[in-house]
């Protein structure tokens, strides 16, 4: 939401409403001694206290101390530790903690603005929907389904329509933007049976939970933690700590856990390893148990729920297009409200510092996002930390990834896994596919295997670049031009199996990416 610059006086950051010459392009995250220990900076001559306060700040893989770049990291993955490259100005540094108190004092006005706006949003959203029962009754006296009419008009005009109350007491429908400009009160006609704050153990949901306790009565909502079965150990501990913390402040606030009745490893064995295109784990281990727990007591009816969640636009391109209130986005009976949609990572951490809220130890170890022990959407950096810090807990899952990779006939198992290729496949054990594709190797050659391709194997290759071929029995050899470079390739077909090899392409990831896409159209990727 705010722009960020370094504050050398405090060793921290300063929020600003406008861009300056020294504005930082990426939201920095605080770095604690646990992460420096993990990177073995103490073995490189650095000295630093094991303090509660952060010592540095990181922007992606660059680390800054008092506004100056001091080292970079690269090469981290699930099998290999990161390589640290110190800057010439950073040998044998003696670090001092960030002056949190002074930094917060300098940012108090900006923090007040964003948290006040978020609290107002939560309160207004709650008031609109908590009074929905009354508005439903009033609307129904008109014998007109205004909500249905609003939905029809939204589709027809391509503008978001709203139900408003006129001065005469009747209801009408008009564009939401016009209603805001004219100061009309917008009515919701969706009955809400439950208000919940969804807690994940991450920093974003933790801030949303705290904001909810400041905005609406504690008896009016409940906190639900979805335990997927392979949560990070510190996330489970943090949930208990958070529950104790808020129960002391608000005894009426209800906490509960949604958990699948079956062990997650059983699902891995039945369905196969999850991937970015076959993300069964989220729906099976998280969403389904959550919605099962939201049945109305004494009935089999699904409760209508409004969830305050910690989704932020900064996290991904897809999320940057989210509306602040989404109706039926993930489930037909659920409305998702995102109070901190426009907050950046730095603002989230400053809020936690300001109110002295517990921080998930996984962040202190260097994780950029806290989720499951292993995830097809996690970064190689987070994979490295998970393997280093939670080796025992991760082992059963990593063993299954290795086994499925070996079973697929891939030779360089470790290279395949650490490059993240296991994440970019679809399908799974127990699922039947008439055709599919496997990435056998990515270096030095890209080797792709297609089974029962649905189209001519060369159908989409022209989308990558100009090529020519020579045919000889079951083998095709050829050359393709990409970025003014010539790459040799060969295609070997036997029965229902086709193997395509692009020689010496490892140093051209964009080229390999386009090739994978081209053959993905020919045959569905499998896991």
C-alpha positions in Angstrom: 0.0 0.0 0.0 2.8 2.5 1.0 6.1 3.0 -0.7 9.2 1.9 1.3 12.7 3.4 1.8 15.6 2.4 4.1 15.9 4.1 7.4 19.6 4.0 8.3 19.1 5.6 11.7 17.1 2.7 13.0 18.4 0.0 10.7 14.8 -0.5 9.6 12.4 0.9 7.0 10.2 4.0 6.5 6.8 4.0 4.9 5.8 6.8 2.6 2.7 7.7 0.6 4.7 8.7 -2.5 7.7 7.3 -4.4 11.2 8.8 -3.8 14.5 8.5 -5.6 15.6 5.8 -3.1 12.2 3.9 -3.0 12.7 0.1 -2.8 11.1 -1.8 -5.6 10.4 -4.9 -3.5 8.8 -5.2 -0.1 11.7 -6.1 2.2 11.2 -8.8 4.9 13.0 -8.8 8.2 15.9 -11.3 8.7 16.5 -12.8 12.1 19.5 -14.6 13.6 18.0 -18.0 13.0 18.2 -17.5 9.3 21.8 -16.2 9.5 22.7 -19.3 11.5 21.1 -21.5 8.9 23.2 -19.7 6.2 26.3 -20.2 8.4 27.2 -16.5 8.5 28.7 -17.1 11.9 31.2 -19.3 10.2 32.1 -16.6 7.8 33.4 -14.2 10.4 30.2 -12.3 11.1 29.2 -11.5 14.7 25.6 -10.9 15.7 23.4 -11.3 18.8 20.7 -13.9 19.2 18.1 -11.2 19.6 14.4 -11.1 19.4 14.6 -8.2 17.0 15.6 -8.6 13.3 19.2 -7.9 12.2 18.9 -7.4 8.5 16.3 -7.1 5.7 16.0 -9.2 2.6 14.7 -8.3 -0.9 14.3 -11.6 -2.7 17.8 -13.1 -2.4 19.6 -9.9 -1.6 20.3 -9.0 2.1 20.7 -5.4 3.3 22.1 -4.0 6.6 21.3 -0.4 7.4 20.3 0.2 3.8 23.5 -1.3 2.2 23.7 -4.6 0.2 25.9 -7.0 2.2 25.4 -10.4 0.7 23.4 -12.5 -1.8 22.4 -16.1 -1.9 21.7 -18.5 -4.7 21.5 -22.2 -5.5 19.1 -23.3 -2.7 16.9 -26.4 -3.3 15.5 -29.3 -1.4 18.8 -31.2 -1.5 21.4 -28.3 -1.5 22.1 -25.4 0.9 22.3 -21.9 -0.4 25.6 -20.4 -1.5 26.4 -17.1 0.2 28.3 -14.4 -1.7 29.5 -11.6 0.5 29.9 -8.1 -0.8 33.4 -6.4 -0.6 32.1 -4.1 2.1 30.9 -6.9 4.3 33.7 -9.1 5.7 33.6 -9.8 9.4 30.6 -7.6 10.0 29.4 -6.9 13.6 25.6 -6.5 13.5 23.3 -4.6 15.7 19.6 -5.3 15.9 17.0 -3.1 14.3 15.7 -0.4 16.6 12.1 -1.6 16.5 10.7 1.0 18.9 12.1 4.0 17.0 11.2 2.5 13.6 7.6 2.0 14.7 7.5 5.6 16.0 8.5 6.9 12.6 5.9 4.8 10.9 3.0 5.3 13.4 0.9 7.6 11.2 1.1 5.3 8.2 0.3 2.2 10.3 -2.6 4.0 11.9 -4.1 4.7 8.5 -3.9 1.2 7.1 -5.1 -0.6 10.2 -7.9 1.9 10.8 -9.1 1.4 7.2 -9.0 -2.4 7.5 -10.9 -2.3 10.8 -13.5 -0.1 9.2 -13.8 -2.5 6.3 -14.2 -5.5 8.6 -16.8 -3.6 10.8 -18.8 -2.4 7.8 -18.8 -5.8 6.1 -19.9 -7.4 9.3 -22.7 -4.9 9.8 -23.9 -5.2 6.3 -24.2 -9.0 6.4 -25.2 -9.4 10.0 -28.2 -7.3 9.3 -28.9 -9.3 6.1 -31.7 -11.3 7.8 -33.6 -8.1 8.4 -33.0 -6.8 4.9 -34.1 -10.1 3.5 -37.4 -9.8 5.3 -37.9 -6.3 4.1 -37.0 -7.1 0.5 -39.3 -10.1 0.5 -42.3 -8.0 1.5 -41.9 -6.4 -1.9 -42.3 -9.9 -3.4 -39.3 -9.2 -5.6 -36.0 -11.2 -5.6 -33.8 -8.1 -5.8 -30.6 -10.2 -5.4 -31.5 -12.2 -8.4 -32.3 -9.1 -10.4 -29.0 -7.5 -9.3 -27.2 -10.6 -10.5 -29.0 -10.6 -13.9 -28.2 -6.8 -14.4 -24.6 -7.4 -13.5 -24.2 -10.0 -16.2 -26.2 -7.9 -18.7 -24.5 -4.5 -18.2 -21.0 -5.9 -17.2 -21.2 -3.6 -14.2 -21.4 -4.6 -10.6 -24.9 -3.8 -9.4 -26.1 -3.2 -5.8 -29.3 -3.2 -3.9 -30.0 0.1 -2.3 -32.7 1.6 -0.1 -34.4 4.8 -1.4 -35.6 7.6 0.9 -39.2 6.5 0.5 -38.3 3.1 2.1 -38.4 1.0 -1.1 -35.6 -1.0 -2.6 -33.9 -0.5 -5.9 -31.0 -1.7 -8.0 -28.2 0.6 -9.3 -24.5 0.3 -10.3 -22.3 -0.1 -7.2 -20.0 2.8 -8.2 -23.0 5.1 -8.6 -24.4 4.0 -5.2 -21.0 4.9 -3.6 -20.9 8.3 -5.3 -24.4 9.1 -4.2 -23.8 7.9 -0.7 -26.5 5.2 -0.9 -26.5 2.5 1.7 -25.8 -0.9 0.0 -27.9 -3.8 1.3 -26.9 -7.4 1.3 -29.6 -10.0 1.1 -27.4 -13.1 1.7 -28.2 -14.7 5.0 -24.9 -15.4 6.9 -25.1 -18.1 9.5 -21.4 -17.8 10.6 -18.6 -15.3 10.5 -15.2 -16.8 10.7 -11.5 -15.7 10.7 -9.5 -18.3 8.7 -6.2 -19.0 10.5 -3.3 -20.7 8.8 -0.4 -20.0 11.0 0.9 -17.5 8.5 1.6 -13.8 9.2 -1.3 -12.6 7.0 -4.1 -14.6 8.7 -2.6 -13.6 12.1 -2.9 -9.9 11.3 -6.5 -10.4 10.0 -7.4 -12.3 13.2 -6.1 -9.5 15.3 -8.0 -6.9 13.3 -11.2 -8.9 13.6 -10.9 -8.9 17.4 -10.6 -5.1 17.3 -13.5 -4.6 14.8 -16.4 -6.9 15.8 -17.6 -8.6 19.0 -15.7 -11.7 20.0 -18.9 -13.7 20.3 -19.9 -12.8 16.7 -17.3 -14.8 14.9 -15.0 -17.9 15.4 -11.5 -18.8 14.4 -10.9 -22.0 12.4 -7.5 -23.5 11.8 -7.3 -26.0 8.9 -4.8 -28.7 9.8 -3.8 -30.4 6.5 -1.9 -33.2 8.2 1.5 -31.9 7.0 1.6 -28.5 8.6 5.0 -27.1 9.7 5.6 -28.1 13.3 5.9 -24.4 14.4 2.5 -23.6 12.8 0.8 -26.1 15.1 2.6 -24.7 18.1 1.8 -21.1 17.1 -1.9 -21.9 16.8 -2.0 -23.1 20.4 -0.1 -20.0 21.5 -2.5 -17.7 19.6 -5.6 -19.5 21.1 -4.3 -19.0 24.6 -3.4 -15.4 23.9 -6.8 -14.4 22.6 -8.8 -16.6 25.0 -7.3 -14.5 27.9 -8.4 -11.3 26.2 -11.7 -12.6 24.8 -13.0 -15.7 26.6 -16.1 -15.7 24.3 -14.0 -16.1 21.2 -14.3 -19.7 19.9 -11.4 -21.6 18.3 -11.7 -24.9 16.4 -9.6 -27.1 14.1 -10.8 -28.6 10.8 -8.9 -31.9 10.2 -9.4 -34.7 7.6 -10.4 -38.0 9.2 -7.7 -39.9 7.2 -3.9 -39.5 7.3 -2.6 -37.4 4.5 0.0 -40.0 3.6 -2.8 -42.5 2.8 -4.0 -40.0 0.2 -0.6 -39.6 -1.2 -0.4 -43.4 -1.7 -3.9 -43.6 -3.2 -3.9 -40.5 -5.4 -0.2 -39.8 -6.0 2.0 -36.8 -5.3 0.2 -33.4 -5.8 1.4 -31.0 -8.4 0.6 -27.5 -9.6 -1.9 -28.8 -12.1 -3.3 -31.6 -9.9 -3.5 -29.8 -6.6 -5.8 -32.3 -4.9 -4.2 -31.8 -1.5 -5.8 -28.4 -0.9 -9.3 -29.4 -1.6 -9.1 -32.8 0.1 -7.1 -31.9 3.2 -8.1 -28.3 3.7 -11.3 -27.1 2.0 -13.4 -30.3 2.4 -12.8 -30.7 6.2 -13.4 -27.0 6.7 -16.8 -27.0 4.9 -17.8 -30.3 6.7 -17.2 -28.5 10.0 -19.5 -25.6 8.9 -22.8 -27.6 8.9 -25.5 -26.0 10.9 -25.9 -27.8 14.2 -28.7 -30.3 14.2 -29.1 -30.2 10.5 -27.4 -31.5 7.4 -27.6 -28.0 5.8 -24.4 -26.2 4.8 -24.0 -23.0 6.7 -23.7 -19.7 4.7 -20.4 -18.4 5.8 -18.5 -15.1 5.5 -14.7 -15.7 5.9 -12.3 -12.9 6.7 -9.0 -14.1 5.1 -5.5 -12.9 4.7 -5.3 -12.9 0.9 -3.0 -10.1 -0.5 -2.7 -8.8 -4.0 1.1 -8.6 -3.7 1.4 -12.4 -3.4 0.7 -13.3 -7.1 -0.6 -11.9 -10.3 -3.8 -13.9 -10.0 -4.5 -12.5 -6.5 -3.9 -9.0 -7.7 -7.1 -9.3 -9.7 -9.2 -10.4 -6.7 -12.1 -8.3 -5.5 -12.0 -7.3 -1.8 -15.3 -9.2 -1.3 -15.8 -12.3 -3.4 -19.1 -14.2 -3.5 -18.9 -17.9 -4.2 -15.3 -17.7 -5.3 -14.3 -21.0 -3.7 -17.6 -22.4 -2.5 -21.2 -21.5 -3.4 -22.1 -20.9 0.3 -19.0 -18.9 1.2 -18.3 -15.2 0.9 -14.6 -14.2 1.1 -13.6 -10.9 2.5 -10.0 -9.7 2.3 -9.3 -6.8 4.7 -5.6 -6.6 3.9 -5.7 -7.2 0.2 -3.6 -4.1 -0.6 -1.1 -4.4 2.2 2.5 -5.3 1.5 4.8 -7.8 3.3 6.6 -5.1 5.2 3.4 -3.5 6.5 2.3 -7.0 7.8 5.5 -7.5 9.8 5.4 -3.9 11.1 1.9 -4.6 12.5 3.1 -7.8 14.2 6.0 -5.8 15.7 3.7 -3.0 16.8 1.3 -5.2 18.8 4.0 -7.6 19.9 2.2 -10.5 18.4 3.9 -13.9 18.2 5.7 -14.6 14.9 5.8 -18.1 13.4 9.4 -19.4 14.0 9.4 -20.6 10.4 9.7 -16.9 9.3 12.6 -16.4 11.7 14.3 -19.3 9.9 13.9 -17.6 6.6 10.7 -18.9 5.1 9.0 -16.3 2.9 5.6 -18.1 3.0 4.4 -20.5 5.7 2.3 -23.4 4.5 2.8 -27.2 4.3 6.0 -29.1 4.8 6.2 -29.7 1.1 4.1 -28.0 -1.6 4.0 -27.9 -5.4 3.8 -24.1 -5.2 6.6 -23.6 -2.7 9.9 -22.0 -3.8 13.2 -23.9 -3.9 14.3 -21.6 -1.1 11.4 -22.7 1.2 12.1 -26.3 0.2 15.7 -25.9 1.4 14.6 -24.6 4.8 11.9 -27.3 5.2 14.5 -30.0 4.5 17.1 -28.4 6.8 14.9 -27.6 9.8 12.2 -30.3 9.6 14.1 -33.3 8.0 12.3 -35.9 10.0 8.8 -34.6 9.4 9.5 -34.1 5.6 11.1 -37.5 5.0 7.9 -39.5 4.4 6.7 -37.1 1.8 10.1 -36.7 0.1 10.5 -40.4 0.0 7.2 -40.7 -1.9 8.3 -38.1 -4.4 11.5 -39.9 -5.0 9.7 -43.2 -5.4 7.2 -41.9 -7.9 10.0 -40.2 -9.9 11.9 -43.4 -10.0 8.8 -45.4 -11.0 8.3 -42.9 -13.9 11.7 -44.1 -15.4 13.5 -40.8 -14.8 17.3 -41.3 -14.5 18.6 -38.2 -12.7 16.1 -38.4 -9.8 17.8 -35.8 -7.6 18.3 -33.3 -10.4 14.7 -33.8 -11.5 13.3 -33.2 -8.0 15.6 -30.3 -7.0 14.8 -28.5 -10.2 11.1 -28.7 -9.2 10.0 -30.8 -12.2 7.9 -33.1 -9.9 5.7 -30.1 -9.2 5.0 -29.4 -12.8 3.2 -32.6 -13.7 -0.5 -33.6 -13.6 -2.4 -36.8 -12.9 -1.6 -39.3 -10.2 -1.7 -42.9 -9.1 -5.1 -44.4 -9.6 -6.0 -42.0 -12.4 -6.2 -43.1 -15.9 -4.9 -41.1 -18.9 -5.2 -42.0 -22.5 -2.1 -39.9 -23.3 0.4 -38.0 -21.2 3.9 -36.5 -21.2 6.9 -36.8 -18.9 9.9 -34.6 -18.6 12.8 -37.1 -18.4 15.7 -34.6 -18.2 16.3 -30.9 -18.5 20.1 -30.8 -18.6 22.3 -31.0 -20.6 19.5 -32.0 -23.0 15.8 -31.5 -22.6 14.2 -35.0 -23.0 10.5 -35.3 -23.3 8.6 -38.6 -23.4 5.0 -38.7 -24.9 2.7 -41.6 -24.6 -0.2 -42.0 -27.1 0.0 -38.4 -28.4 -3.4 -37.1 -29.5 -2.0 -35.0 -32.4 1.0 -35.1 -34.7 4.1 -34.7 -32.5 5.2 -31.6 -34.6 1.9 -29.8 -34.5 2.9 -27.0 -32.2 6.6 -26.9 -32.7 6.2 -24.1 -35.3 5.0 -21.9 -32.4 8.5 -22.1 -30.9 10.5 -21.3 -34.0 11.3 -22.2 -37.6 12.5 -25.8 -38.0 13.4 -28.4 -40.6 13.4 -32.2 -40.4 14.8 -35.3 -42.0 12.8 -38.6 -41.6 14.4 -42.0 -41.4 12.1 -45.0 -40.5 11.0 -44.4 -36.9 13.5 -41.5 -36.3 13.2 -37.9 -37.1 16.2 -35.5 -36.9 16.1 -31.8 -37.3 17.1 -28.3 -36.3 15.1 -25.4 -34.8 16.0 -21.7 -34.7 15.2 -19.9 -31.4 16.6 -16.4 -30.5 19.0 -16.6 -33.5 20.5 -19.9 -32.2 20.2 -23.3 -33.8 19.3 -26.3 -31.7 19.5 -29.9 -32.9 16.7 -32.3 -32.0 15.7 -35.8 -32.7 12.4 -37.7 -32.3 12.2 -41.4 -31.8 8.9 -43.2 -32.0 8.1 -46.8 -31.1 4.6 -48.2 -30.6 2.7 -45.7 -28.4 5.9 -44.0 -27.0 7.7 -41.0 -28.5 10.9 -39.6 -27.1 11.9 -36.0 -28.1 15.5 -34.7 -27.4 16.6 -31.1 -27.7 20.4 -31.1 -27.4 22.4 -28.7 -25.2 19.4 -26.6 -24.2 19.9 -26.5 -20.4 21.2 -22.9 -20.5 18.1 -21.6 -22.3 15.2 -22.0 -19.8 12.7 -19.8 -21.8 13.3 -22.1 -24.8 12.7 -25.2 -22.8 9.6 -23.6 -21.3 8.1 -23.0 -24.7 9.0 -26.5 -25.8 7.2 -28.0 -22.8 4.2 -25.9 -23.6 4.2 -27.1 -27.2 4.3 -30.7 -26.3 1.8 -30.2 -23.5 -0.8 -29.4 -26.2 0.1 -32.7 -27.9 -0.3 -34.8 -24.7 -1.5 -34.2 -21.2 1.2 -34.0 -18.6 1.2 -36.8 -16.0 2.6 -37.2 -12.5 
